[in-house]
Amino acid sequence: MDAELTPLPWQAPLWQHWRARISAGRLPHALLIAGPAGIGKHRLVRALVAALLCRQTRADGSGCGRCPGCRQLLAGVHPSLQWLRRDPERRDIGIDAVRDLCQALTMTSHDNGVKVAVIDPVDALNINGFNALLKNLEEPPTASHLLLLSRRPMVLPATVRSRCQLLRCTPPTPEQARDWLAEQLPQAGLGELEAILAGSLGAPLAALQHWQPQLRERHARWHRVLERVMAGELPPLQAAGQIEVLREGRDIMLEFFTWCYQHALAGAREALADAASARLRRWLQMGEAAVAAMRGVEANASPQLLLEAAFERMRQTPRTAVD
């Protein structure tokens, strides 16, 4: 059995509910899969897609990993699956891409089975894209399922949310996250596991990604820049030029500010435990700056201006260094 086609351990209750609905032929046309980053939304979606397209599912309802449908799914070439992702070079998902996806759902399945479309993430649609999607939600094609991934479902148009059934993914418990991560990183010690989980807000898949040498070095560079900014040693304009998001695009820019927020939240928790009000104010200031910048990224604001404004806010609270 291929692990990519099965849910993660902490998703067992969700899986049991939704695979039963698939088995009974009661999966809704439109499903809104919502939850924070790094907790396994994509893994659950792939498991649901496999359960829909597999020709000989296992006893637990998951894809067998061996039939032609599963092999096509694993190779990313299943003719009954459309997976729409935002182009990293584009600001959003436009109307043409949504129209093409919705048109594909109206076509006859190659084996007279179901058709599945995934929008990843639906948050990236522009207003015209949402309008095109709404037509599909109001008049769904037969034998079709639309799976919408979202980190922030409440910012979606109410007309879209009201026509979808919500599947809310929740993070694992700290113990579940630690145990799973320990299996993936047997070389890591308990302290290292807890540190990267804390820095990833308890999201184990994000923690696993952060363990990669390339990302660990990137985060170390970011940390050094923030130390100098918040110590008053590096002006915001000069600091902005040292962060590679200006060259590498929107996704890494969002990753940077997400990392800043996670870093600030972890620091605020430590400050609360120590009853250190000055340190707490410092970390909260940094967290507020990161959140404001993330909203700016979503609104396609100027990267240079966002970085400068964020760094200016981050250094407003007097301090010596980020610790």
Buried (B, 14 or more C-beta within 10 A) or exposed (E): EBEBBBBBBBBEEBBEEBBEBBEEEEBBBBBBBBBBBBBBBBBBBBBBBBBBBBEEBBEEBBBBBEBEBBBBBBEEEBBBBBBBEBEEEEBBBBBEBBBEBBEBBEEEBEEEEBBBBBBBBBBBBBEBBBBBBBEBBEEBBEBBBBBBBBEEBEEBBEEBBEBBEEBEBEBBEEEBBBBBBBEEBEEBEEEEBBBBBBBBBBBBBBBBBBBEEEEEEBBEEBBEBBBBBBBEEBBBEBBBEBBBBBEBEBEBBBBBBBBBBBBBBBBBEBBEEEEEEEBBBBBBBBBBBBBBBBEBBBEEEEBEEBBBBBBBBBBBBEBEEBE
